[in-house]
Amino acid sequence: MFVEFKKTLFFVLLIACFTPWATAPLALLAGILYVAVFGFPFTFNVSTVSSKLLKIAIVGLGFGISASEILNIGVKGLLLSSGVVIFTLLTGLLFLRLFRLPLKAGILVVSGTAICGGSAIAAVSPIIKADSKDMGLSLSLVFLLNAVAIWLFPYLGMLLNMESVSFGYWSALAIHDTSSVLGAASVFDEKALEVATTTKLLRTLWIIPLSIGIWIWSKKQWPEKSGSRGKIAFPYFILFFILAVLMNSILTDGNQIFEQLSNVSRTLLVVVLFLIGTGINKKDFKMSNLSIIILGVALWVLLSTTSYFVITSF
């Protein structure tokens, strides 16, 4: 009976994500509270489902953005995202070397902070043969910082009187996971969401050179384990996002349809954040290493403050 109640409540909360009053931060909080009290009531992998739905939502958001907007955002977004990724990687690796921190867990945290949180960690983990403890720690830390960011960033943006475009850049550069970037930007306004989506996808593309670089480095670092490494994954959904943008720009007769698809995608993003909240594993938070936690928090604070001053200065 109690199991049925848990499942019913899960679907009630899920349906509530489709209502107008549901926001990304509230959906994430609802997911966290639900799983903390009841646990996850199903056997399917919620991370896999939320990851696929997030990609669909991102592609759908492309139907609400024109090619001219992409070009205006893209040049500056590419420069900013590239600078942020390189700065974070070099700083993080310097910290690992100076303070002699656990190498594999450190690489995962630095990669996740520099590029796109859980996606970067998932891409790098098989390449360096990270164990479940290192993955659990790095993913849990990134998740925790994302949960803080989705609530904190819109408040700070308004407190600092940031313009929509500046906030879009800032959220895309300083928040780890794509879902939390879009969630924070959607709370701010529609223009911030457009800028954040494009800039974050440009930042996500860095998974490819990062994976190649770590694959080459790991063969030298652990030559005895270089026989079987994980595959380097290309984020193909970005190509579909670009296709959606082009369709919206060329097929002007379908503007109303494309606008509806964009609106549905914003709602789907709220659903994704609820699912991400329910996907938290409390056991992972117990696998803590204080030095790695300090590294992750310090890098995030440094990244957030540096990117803010860079964006607001130019």
Backbone hydrogen bonds in HBPLUS format (Angstrom, degrees):
<---DONOR---> <-ACCEPTOR-->    atom                        ^
c    i                          cat <-CA-CA->   ^        H-A-AA   ^      H-
h    n   atom  resd res      DA  || num        DHA   H-A  angle D-A-AA Bond
n    s   type  num  typ     dist DA aas  dist angle  dist       angle   num
A0005-PHE N   A0001-MET O   3.02 MM   4  6.34 149.2  2.11 142.9 151.8     1
A0006-LYS N   A0002-PHE O   2.96 MM   4  6.26 157.7  2.01 149.7 154.7     2
A0007-LYS N   A0003-VAL O   3.05 MM   4  6.34 159.7  2.09 149.4 154.5     3
A0008-THR N   A0004-GLU O   2.88 MM   4  6.05 157.3  1.93 147.1 153.8     4
A0009-LEU N   A0005-PHE O   2.87 MM   4  6.06 164.7  1.90 154.1 158.1     5
A0010-PHE N   A0006-LYS O   2.97 MM   4  6.15 150.9  2.05 142.4 150.6     6
A0011-PHE N   A0007-LYS O   3.13 MM   4  6.45 159.0  2.17 148.8 152.4     7
A0012-VAL N   A0008-THR O   2.93 MM   4  6.21 149.1  2.03 148.3 158.0     8
A0013-LEU N   A0009-LEU O   2.98 MM   4  6.20 163.8  2.00 153.3 156.1     9
A0014-LEU N   A0010-PHE O   2.90 MM   4  6.12 151.7  1.98 143.7 152.8    10
A0015-ILE N   A0011-PHE O   2.87 MM   4  6.00 160.8  1.91 145.6 149.8    11
A0016-ALA N   A0012-VAL O   2.96 MM   4  6.16 147.1  2.07 140.8 150.6    12
A0017-CYS N   A0014-LEU O   3.14 MM   3  5.38 143.0  2.28 100.6 111.0    13
A0018-PHE N   A0015-ILE O   2.98 MM   3  5.60 161.2  2.02 116.9 122.9    14
A0019-THR N   A0016-ALA O   3.09 MM   3  5.38 164.1  2.12 110.4 115.3    15
A0022-ALA N   A0019-THR O   3.20 MM   3  5.64 156.8  2.25 113.2 120.1    16
A0027-ALA N   A0023-THR O   2.92 MM   4  6.10 158.0  1.97 155.2 161.8    17
A0028-LEU N   A0024-ALA O   3.02 MM   4  6.23 162.5  2.05 154.9 159.1    18
A0029-LEU N   A0025-PRO O   2.97 MM   4  6.17 162.8  2.00 148.8 153.6    19
A0030-ALA N   A0026-LEU O   2.82 MM   4  6.00 157.5  1.87 148.2 154.8    20
A0031-GLY N   A0027-ALA O   3.03 MM   4  6.25 156.3  2.08 147.0 152.7    21
A0032-ILE N   A0028-LEU O   3.03 MM   4  6.31 157.6  2.08 149.3 155.3    22
A0033-LEU N   A0029-LEU O   2.92 MM   4  6.12 170.7  1.92 158.1 160.0    23
A0034-TYR N   A0030-ALA O   2.90 MM   4  5.95 157.1  1.96 145.2 152.2    24
A0035-VAL N   A0031-GLY O   3.13 MM   4  6.26 174.9  2.14 150.4 151.4    25
A0036-ALA N   A0032-ILE O   3.02 MM   4  6.10 145.7  2.14 143.0 153.2    26
A0037-VAL N   A0033-LEU O   3.10 MM   4  6.23 146.1  2.22 145.2 152.1    27
A0038-PHE N   A0034-TYR O   2.81 MM   4  5.88 174.2  1.81 164.2 165.6    28
A0039-GLY N   A0035-VAL O   2.90 MM   4  4.14 131.9  2.13 102.3 115.2    29
A0049-VAL N   A0045-ASN O   3.32 MM   4  6.68 162.3  2.36 150.6 155.1    30
A0050-SER N   A0046-VAL O   2.90 MM   4  6.03 170.5  1.91 152.8 155.6    31
A0051-SER N   A0047-SER O   2.97 MM   4  5.98 150.2  2.06 140.3 148.6    32
A0052-LYS N   A0048-THR O   3.13 MM   4  6.35 158.7  2.17 147.3 151.9    33
A0053-LEU N   A0049-VAL O   2.99 MM   4  6.22 163.5  2.02 154.2 159.1    34
A0054-LEU N   A0050-SER O   2.90 MM   4  5.95 148.9  2.00 141.0 149.4    35
A0055-LYS N   A0051-SER O   3.22 MM   4  6.47 154.3  2.29 142.6 148.1    36
A0056-ILE N   A0052-LYS O   3.13 MM   4  6.45 153.4  2.21 145.0 152.2    37
A0057-ALA N   A0053-LEU O   2.90 MM   4  6.15 155.3  1.96 147.5 154.5    38
A0058-ILE N   A0054-LEU O   2.93 MM   4  6.19 154.1  1.99 149.5 156.2    39
A0059-VAL N   A0055-LYS O   3.07 MM   4  6.30 162.4  2.10 147.2 151.3    40
A0060-GLY N   A0056-ILE O   2.96 MM   4  6.19 158.4  2.01 147.6 154.0    41
A0061-LEU N   A0057-ALA O   2.94 MM   4  6.20 144.9  2.06 144.8 154.0    42
A0062-GLY N   A0059-VAL O   3.02 MM   3  5.27 136.5  2.22 101.6 113.9    43
A0063-PHE N   A0060-GLY O   3.09 MM   3  5.61 151.8  2.18 111.2 118.4    44
A0064-GLY N   A0061-LEU O   3.00 MM   3  5.55 162.1  2.03 115.3 121.1    45
A0065-ILE N   A0062-GLY O   3.22 MM   3  5.29 168.0  2.24 110.5 111.7    46
A0070-ILE N   A0066-SER O   3.11 MM   4  6.49 152.5  2.19 145.9 153.8    47
A0071-LEU N   A0067-ALA O   2.97 MM   4  6.28 157.2  2.02 150.6 156.0    48
A0072-ASN N   A0068-SER O   3.00 MM   4  6.23 155.8  2.06 144.6 151.2    49
A0073-ILE N   A0069-GLU O   2.89 MM   4  6.06 158.2  1.94 149.1 155.0    50
A0074-GLY N   A0070-ILE O   2.54 MM   4  5.39 150.7  1.62 147.2 157.7    51
A0077-GLY N   A0073-ILE O   2.74 MM   4  5.67 155.9  1.80 157.7 165.3    52
A0078-LEU N   A0074-GLY O   2.69 MM   4  5.69 153.6  1.76 147.4 153.3    53
A0079-LEU N   A0075-VAL O   3.12 MM   4  6.37 163.5  2.15 148.1 152.1    54
A0080-LEU N   A0076-LYS O   2.87 MM   4  6.04 168.8  1.88 155.7 159.2    55
A0081-SER N   A0077-GLY O   2.85 MM   4  5.84 166.0  1.87 146.2 151.1    56
A0082-SER N   A0078-LEU O   2.96 MM   4  5.94 158.1  2.00 142.7 149.2    57
A0083-GLY N   A0079-LEU O   2.98 MM   4  6.09 161.1  2.02 145.7 151.3    58
A0084-VAL N   A0080-LEU O   2.90 MM   4  6.09 160.0  1.94 152.1 157.7    59
A0085-VAL N   A0081-SER O   2.95 MM   4  6.08 165.0  1.97 148.8 152.7    60
A0086-ILE N   A0082-SER O   3.04 MM   4  6.17 173.6  2.04 153.5 155.5    61
A0087-PHE N   A0083-GLY O   2.94 MM   4  5.97 163.7  1.97 147.0 152.4    62
A0088-THR N   A0084-VAL O   2.91 MM   4  5.98 165.1  1.93 151.1 155.3    63
A0089-LEU N   A0085-VAL O   2.94 MM   4  6.07 164.8  1.96 152.4 156.9    64
A0090-LEU N   A0086-ILE O   2.99 MM   4  6.09 171.5  2.00 153.3 156.0    65
A0091-THR N   A0087-PHE O   2.97 MM   4  6.03 162.6  2.00 147.4 153.0    66
A0092-GLY N   A0088-THR O   2.84 MM   4  5.84 163.5  1.86 147.5 153.0    67
A0093-LEU N   A0089-LEU O   2.93 MM   4  6.04 164.6  1.96 150.8 155.1    68
A0094-LEU N   A0090-LEU O   2.97 MM   4  6.06 147.0  2.08 140.2 149.5    69
A0095-PHE N   A0091-THR O   2.97 MM   4  6.27 154.8  2.03 149.4 155.6    70
A0096-LEU N   A0092-GLY O   2.98 MM   4  6.28 155.6  2.04 147.4 154.2    71
A0097-ARG N   A0093-LEU O   3.04 MM   4  6.24 152.6  2.12 141.9 148.6    72
A0098-LEU N   A0094-LEU O   2.86 MM   4  6.03 168.8  1.87 156.4 159.7    73
A0099-PHE N   A0095-PHE O   3.02 MM   4  5.89 169.6  2.03 149.2 152.5    74
A0101-LEU N   A0096-LEU O   3.24 MM   5  5.08 145.7  2.36 127.8 137.6    75
A0106-GLY N   A0102-PRO O   2.99 MM   4  5.82 146.1  2.11 140.8 151.5    76
A0107-ILE N   A0103-LEU O   2.85 MM   4  6.06 155.4  1.91 153.1 158.9    77
A0108-LEU N   A0104-LYS O   3.11 MM   4  6.38 159.7  2.16 149.5 154.3    78
A0109-VAL N   A0105-ALA O   3.07 MM   4  6.32 160.1  2.11 148.4 153.4    79
A0110-VAL N   A0106-GLY O   2.91 MM   4  6.06 165.5  1.93 153.9 158.2    80
A0111-SER N   A0107-ILE O   2.88 MM   4  5.96 161.8  1.92 147.8 153.2    81
A0112-GLY N   A0108-LEU O   2.92 MM   4  6.03 162.3  1.95 146.9 152.2    82
A0113-THR N   A0109-VAL O   2.94 MM   4  6.06 153.4  2.02 145.8 152.9    83
A0114-ALA N   A0110-VAL O   2.94 MM   4  6.02 156.3  1.99 147.4 154.0    84
A0115-ILE N   A0111-SER O   3.09 MM   4  6.14 157.8  2.14 151.0 155.2    85
A0117-GLY N   A0112-GLY O   2.74 MM   5  3.80 145.3  1.86 138.5 128.0    86
A0119-SER N   A0116-CYS O   3.27 MM   3  5.80 138.5  2.45 148.8 138.5    87
A0121-ILE N   A0117-GLY O   3.08 MM   4  6.35 160.1  2.12 153.7 160.0    88
A0122-ALA N   A0118-GLY O   2.85 MM   4  5.97 157.7  1.90 146.7 152.7    89
A0123-ALA N   A0119-SER O   3.01 MM   4  6.20 143.6  2.15 139.3 149.0    90
A0124-VAL N   A0120-ALA O   2.95 MM   4  6.11 154.7  2.01 149.6 155.7    91
A0125-SER N   A0121-ILE O   2.93 MM   4  5.83 157.7  1.98 150.0 155.6    92
A0127-ILE N   A0124-VAL O   2.96 MM   3  5.26 126.4  2.25 108.4 123.6    93
A0128-ILE N   A0124-VAL O   3.20 MM   4  6.53 152.3  2.28 161.9 169.9    94
A0129-LYS N   A0125-SER O   2.98 MM   4  5.84 110.2  2.48 139.0 156.8    95
A0130-ALA N   A0125-SER O   3.01 MM   5  5.08 165.9  2.03 143.7 146.4    96
A0135-MET N   A0131-ASP O   3.10 MM   4  6.39 164.1  2.12 154.1 159.0    97
A0136-GLY N   A0132-SER O   2.79 MM   4  5.82 158.1  1.84 143.1 149.9    98
A0137-LEU N   A0133-LYS O   2.98 MM   4  6.13 162.1  2.02 148.1 152.4    99
A0138-SER N   A0134-ASP O   3.04 MM   4  6.17 172.7  2.05 150.9 153.2   100
A0139-LEU N   A0135-MET O   2.89 MM   4  5.89 167.1  1.91 152.6 156.8   101
A0140-SER N   A0136-GLY O   2.98 MM   4  5.90 155.8  2.04 140.1 147.5   102
A0141-LEU N   A0137-LEU O   2.98 MM   4  6.10 157.0  2.03 148.5 154.7   103
A0142-VAL N   A0138-SER O   3.02 MM   4  6.18 164.7  2.05 147.5 151.7   104
A0143-PHE N   A0139-LEU O   2.87 MM   4  6.00 157.6  1.92 145.6 152.5   105
A0144-LEU N   A0140-SER O   2.94 MM   4  6.12 159.4  1.98 146.2 151.3   106
A0145-LEU N   A0141-LEU O   3.04 MM   4  6.31 164.3  2.07 152.9 156.4   107
A0146-ASN N   A0142-VAL O   2.90 MM   4  6.08 150.9  1.98 147.7 156.2   108
A0147-ALA N   A0143-PHE O   2.94 MM   4  6.20 154.2  2.00 150.0 156.7   109
A0148-VAL N   A0144-LEU O   3.09 MM   4  6.41 150.6  2.18 145.1 152.8   110
A0149-ALA N   A0145-LEU O   2.90 MM   4  6.07 158.7  1.95 144.7 151.1   111
A0150-ILE N   A0146-ASN O   3.00 MM   4  6.17 159.8  2.04 154.9 157.7   112
A0151-TRP N   A0148-VAL O   3.27 MM   3  5.63 139.9  2.44 105.0 115.2   113
A0152-LEU N   A0148-VAL O   2.85 MM   4  5.94 162.2  1.88 154.5 160.6   114
A0153-PHE N   A0149-ALA O   2.89 MM   4  5.39 165.8  1.91 142.1 146.9   115
A0156-LEU N   A0152-LEU O   2.93 MM   4  6.18 162.4  1.96 158.1 163.7   116
A0157-GLY N   A0153-PHE O   2.78 MM   4  5.93 162.2  1.81 158.9 164.0   117
A0158-MET N   A0154-PRO O   3.06 MM   4  6.25 157.4  2.12 145.7 150.4   118
A0159-LEU N   A0155-TYR O   2.90 MM   4  6.07 156.9  1.95 147.9 155.4   119
A0160-LEU N   A0156-LEU O   2.81 MM   4  5.93 150.1  1.90 150.0 156.9   120
A0162-MET N   A0157-GLY O   2.92 MM   5  5.25 172.6  1.93 163.6 162.7   121
A0161-ASN N   A0158-MET O   3.12 MM   3  4.92 157.8  2.17  99.0 105.0   122
A0167-PHE N   A0163-GLU O   2.90 MM   4  6.13 161.2  1.94 158.0 163.8   123
A0168-GLY N   A0164-SER O   2.90 MM   4  6.11 152.0  1.98 146.3 154.4   124
A0169-TYR N   A0165-VAL O   3.03 MM   4  6.37 158.8  2.08 152.1 156.6   125
A0170-TRP N   A0166-SER O   2.91 MM   4  6.10 164.5  1.93 148.9 153.9   126
A0171-SER N   A0167-PHE O   2.87 MM   4  6.00 173.3  1.88 156.9 157.7   127
A0172-ALA N   A0168-GLY O   3.18 MM   4  6.20 155.7  2.24 139.9 146.8   128
A0173-LEU N   A0169-TYR O   3.00 MM   4  6.17 139.1  2.17 147.9 158.7   129
A0173-LEU N   A0170-TRP O   3.21 MM   3  5.23 129.7  2.48  96.0 108.8   130
A0174-ALA N   A0170-TRP O   2.91 MM   4  5.90 150.1  2.00 154.9 162.2   131
A0175-ILE N   A0171-SER O   3.23 MM   4  5.61 150.8  2.32 136.4 139.5   132
A0181-VAL N   A0177-ASP O   3.02 MM   4  6.31 152.5  2.10 150.4 159.1   133
A0182-LEU N   A0178-THR O   2.96 MM   4  6.19 170.5  1.97 159.5 160.2   134
A0183-GLY N   A0179-SER O   2.90 MM   4  6.00 146.2  2.02 137.1 147.7   135
A0184-ALA N   A0180-SER O   2.92 MM   4  5.99 165.2  1.94 146.8 149.4   136
A0185-ALA N   A0181-VAL O   3.00 MM   4  6.17 164.6  2.03 150.4 155.2   137
A0186-SER N   A0182-LEU O   2.89 MM   4  5.88 150.2  1.98 141.3 149.1   138
A0188-PHE N   A0185-ALA O   3.06 MM   3  5.14 125.0  2.37  95.8 110.0   139
A0189-ASP N   A0185-ALA O   3.24 MM   4  6.53 150.9  2.33 174.5 166.6   140
A0193-LEU N   A0189-ASP O   3.15 MM   4  6.44 147.9  2.26 144.0 153.1   141
A0194-GLU N   A0190-GLU O   3.06 MM   4  6.42 151.9  2.14 148.4 155.2   142
A0195-VAL N   A0191-LYS O   3.08 MM   4  6.38 169.2  2.10 157.6 158.9   143
A0196-ALA N   A0192-ALA O   2.88 MM   4  5.96 162.4  1.92 147.7 153.5   144
A0197-THR N   A0193-LEU O   2.91 MM   4  5.96 159.1  1.95 147.6 152.9   145
A0198-THR N   A0194-GLU O   3.23 MM   4  6.45 173.6  2.24 153.1 153.8   146
A0199-THR N   A0195-VAL O   3.02 MM   4  6.10 170.9  2.03 155.5 158.4   147
A0200-LYS N   A0196-ALA O   2.87 MM   4  5.78 157.3  1.92 144.7 151.7   148
A0201-LEU N   A0197-THR O   3.11 MM   4  6.25 154.3  2.18 145.1 151.5   149
A0202-LEU N   A0198-THR O   3.12 MM   4  6.41 151.9  2.20 146.7 154.3   150
A0203-ARG N   A0199-THR O   3.00 MM   4  6.29 149.5  2.09 143.9 152.6   151
A0204-THR N   A0200-LYS O   2.84 MM   4  6.11 146.5  1.96 143.8 153.7   152
A0205-LEU N   A0201-LEU O   3.21 MM   4  6.48 140.3  2.38 141.3 149.3   153
A0206-TRP N   A0203-ARG O   3.12 MM   3  5.72 158.5  2.17 113.6 120.1   154
A0207-ILE N   A0204-THR O   2.95 MM   3  5.87 166.6  1.96 128.0 130.5   155
A0208-ILE N   A0205-LEU O   3.23 MM   3  6.13 154.0  2.30 122.0 124.8   156
A0210-LEU N   A0206-TRP O   3.05 MM   4  6.04 158.9  2.09 150.8 157.5   157
A0211-SER N   A0207-ILE O   2.87 MM   4  5.88 160.8  1.90 144.4 149.8   158
A0212-ILE N   A0208-ILE O   3.03 MM   4  6.28 162.5  2.07 155.4 160.3   159
A0213-GLY N   A0209-PRO O   2.91 MM   4  6.00 162.7  1.94 146.5 151.6   160
A0214-ILE N   A0210-LEU O   2.89 MM   4  6.10 164.8  1.92 157.2 160.9   161
A0215-TRP N   A0211-SER O   2.88 MM   4  5.95 150.0  1.97 142.1 151.0   162
A0216-ILE N   A0212-ILE O   3.03 MM   4  6.29 159.2  2.08 151.4 155.5   163
A0217-TRP N   A0213-GLY O   2.96 MM   4  6.16 163.7  1.99 148.0 153.2   164
A0218-SER N   A0214-ILE O   2.77 MM   4  5.77 158.0  1.81 147.1 153.0   165
A0219-LYS N   A0215-TRP O   3.30 MM   4  6.42 142.6  2.45 138.3 146.0   166
A0220-LYS N   A0217-TRP O   3.08 MM   3  5.40 133.7  2.31 103.1 115.1   167
A0221-GLN N   A0217-TRP O   2.93 MM   4  6.19 152.1  2.01 146.9 156.0   168
A0222-TRP N   A0218-SER O   2.79 MM   4  5.66 170.4  1.80 146.9 149.8   169
A0225-LYS N   A0222-TRP O   2.98 MM   3  5.60 159.3  2.02 119.8 126.3   170
A0226-SER N   A0223-PRO O   3.41 MM   3  5.19 168.3  2.43 104.7 105.0   171
A0236-TYR N   A0234-PHE O   2.84 MM   2  5.67 122.1  2.18 116.7  99.8   172
A0238-ILE N   A0235-PRO O   3.16 MM   3  6.08 165.1  2.19 125.8 129.3   173
A0239-LEU N   A0236-TYR O   2.93 MM   3  5.52 137.0  2.12 115.2 125.4   174
A0241-PHE N   A0237-PHE O   2.97 MM   4  6.30 145.6  2.09 142.8 152.9   175
A0242-ILE N   A0238-ILE O   3.01 MM   4  6.33 155.9  2.07 147.1 152.4   176
A0243-LEU N   A0239-LEU O   2.97 MM   4  6.26 151.7  2.05 142.5 150.7   177
A0244-ALA N   A0240-PHE O   2.92 MM   4  6.17 152.4  1.99 145.2 151.9   178
A0245-VAL N   A0241-PHE O   3.04 MM   4  6.36 153.5  2.11 147.7 154.7   179
A0246-LEU N   A0242-ILE O   2.97 MM   4  6.26 158.8  2.02 150.0 155.4   180
A0247-MET N   A0243-LEU O   2.93 MM   4  6.17 155.7  1.99 149.3 156.0   181
A0248-ASN N   A0244-ALA O   3.02 MM   4  6.22 156.9  2.07 146.0 151.9   182
A0249-SER N   A0245-VAL O   3.01 MM   4  6.24 139.1  2.18 141.4 152.9   183
A0250-ILE N   A0246-LEU O   2.88 MM   4  6.01 150.4  1.97 151.4 158.4   184
A0251-LEU N   A0247-MET O   2.87 MM   4  5.46 151.5  1.95 139.7 148.7   185
A0252-THR N   A0250-ILE O   3.04 MM   2  5.71 131.1  2.29 104.6  90.6   186
A0254-GLY N   A0251-LEU O   3.10 MM   3  5.80 158.6  2.15 117.2 123.4   187
A0255-ASN N   A0252-THR O   3.29 MM   3  5.42 152.5  2.37 116.2 113.9   188
A0258-PHE N   A0254-GLY O   2.87 MM   4  6.08 166.8  1.88 162.1 166.4   189
A0259-GLU N   A0255-ASN O   2.82 MM   4  5.97 150.1  1.91 146.6 155.0   190
A0260-GLN N   A0256-GLN O   3.07 MM   4  6.31 151.9  2.16 141.9 148.6   191
A0261-LEU N   A0257-ILE O   2.96 MM   4  6.31 154.5  2.03 149.3 156.8   192
A0262-SER N   A0258-PHE O   2.92 MM   4  6.17 151.8  2.00 145.2 152.7   193
A0263-ASN N   A0259-GLU O   2.97 MM   4  6.24 153.7  2.04 144.7 151.7   194
A0264-VAL N   A0260-GLN O   2.89 MM   4  6.15 158.9  1.94 151.1 156.7   195
A0265-SER N   A0261-LEU O   3.01 MM   4  6.16 148.1  2.11 139.9 148.6   196
A0266-ARG N   A0262-SER O   3.12 MM   4  6.46 142.8  2.26 142.2 151.2   197
A0267-THR N   A0263-ASN O   3.20 MM   4  6.57 153.4  2.27 145.5 152.1   198
A0268-LEU N   A0264-VAL O   2.86 MM   4  6.15 154.2  1.92 147.1 155.2   199
A0269-LEU N   A0265-SER O   2.95 MM   4  6.15 141.9  2.10 139.7 149.0   200
A0270-VAL N   A0267-THR O   3.06 MM   3  5.27 124.4  2.38 100.6 113.9   201
A0271-VAL N   A0267-THR O   3.21 MM   4  6.64 154.1  2.28 147.2 154.1   202
A0272-VAL N   A0268-LEU O   2.89 MM   4  6.19 155.8  1.95 150.4 157.2   203
A0273-LEU N   A0269-LEU O   3.09 MM   4  6.36 154.6  2.15 146.0 151.5   204
A0274-PHE N   A0270-VAL O   3.13 MM   4  6.47 147.9  2.24 144.5 153.0   205
A0275-LEU N   A0271-VAL O   3.03 MM   4  6.38 161.7  2.06 153.5 157.9   206
A0276-ILE N   A0272-VAL O   2.84 MM   4  6.13 153.9  1.91 150.0 158.1   207
A0277-GLY N   A0273-LEU O   2.98 MM   4  6.13 151.7  2.06 139.2 146.4   208
A0278-THR N   A0274-PHE O   3.06 MM   4  6.46 145.7  2.18 145.4 154.6   209
A0279-GLY N   A0275-LEU O   3.08 MM   4  6.26 118.2  2.47 136.3 152.1   210
A0279-GLY N   A0276-ILE O   3.08 MM   3  5.02 144.2  2.21  96.8 107.7   211
A0284-ASP N   A0281-ASN O   3.06 MM   3  5.67 139.3  2.23 114.8 124.2   212
A0285-PHE N   A0282-LYS O   3.20 MM   3  5.55 134.3  2.42 103.8 114.7   213
A0286-LYS N   A0283-LYS O   3.08 MM   3  5.45 147.9  2.18 106.3 115.7   214
A0287-MET N   A0284-ASP O   3.12 MM   3  5.36 147.7  2.23 104.2 113.4   215
A0292-ILE N   A0289-ASN O   3.04 MM   3  5.54 122.5  2.39 112.0 125.5   216
A0293-ILE N   A0289-ASN O   3.04 MM   4  6.30 158.9  2.08 156.8 163.6   217
A0294-ILE N   A0290-LEU O   2.92 MM   4  6.13 162.4  1.95 154.1 158.3   218
A0295-LEU N   A0291-SER O   3.00 MM   4  6.18 152.8  2.08 138.5 146.3   219
A0296-GLY N   A0292-ILE O   2.92 MM   4  6.18 164.1  1.95 152.0 154.9   220
A0297-VAL N   A0293-ILE O   3.01 MM   4  6.22 166.9  2.02 155.0 158.1   221
A0298-ALA N   A0294-ILE O   2.86 MM   4  5.88 164.4  1.88 150.7 155.9   222
A0299-LEU N   A0295-LEU O   2.92 MM   4  6.03 163.2  1.95 152.9 157.3   223
A0300-TRP N   A0296-GLY O   3.07 MM   4  6.18 156.6  2.13 141.6 148.2   224
A0301-VAL N   A0297-VAL O   2.94 MM   4  6.16 163.9  1.96 154.6 158.5   225
A0302-LEU N   A0298-ALA O   2.94 MM   4  6.05 163.2  1.97 147.6 152.9   226
A0303-LEU N   A0299-LEU O   2.80 MM   4  5.92 158.8  1.84 147.1 153.6   227
A0304-SER N   A0300-TRP O   2.86 MM   4  5.99 160.9  1.90 148.4 153.7   228
A0305-THR N   A0301-VAL O   3.02 MM   4  6.17 168.7  2.03 152.8 155.2   229
A0306-THR N   A0302-LEU O   2.97 MM   4  5.94 163.9  1.99 148.0 153.4   230
A0307-SER N   A0303-LEU O   2.98 MM   4  5.90 167.1  2.00 146.8 151.1   231
A0308-TYR N   A0304-SER O   3.12 MM   4  6.12 149.0  2.22 136.5 145.0   232
A0309-PHE N   A0305-THR O   3.14 MM   4  6.37 165.2  2.16 151.2 153.8   233
A0310-VAL N   A0306-THR O   3.02 MM   4  6.22 154.3  2.09 150.0 157.8   234
A0311-ILE N   A0307-SER O   2.94 MM   4  6.02 166.5  1.96 148.3 151.9   235
A0312-THR N   A0308-TYR O   2.99 MM   4  6.11 165.8  2.02 152.9 156.8   236
A0313-SER N   A0310-VAL O   3.34 MM   3  5.25 146.7  2.46  95.6 105.0   237
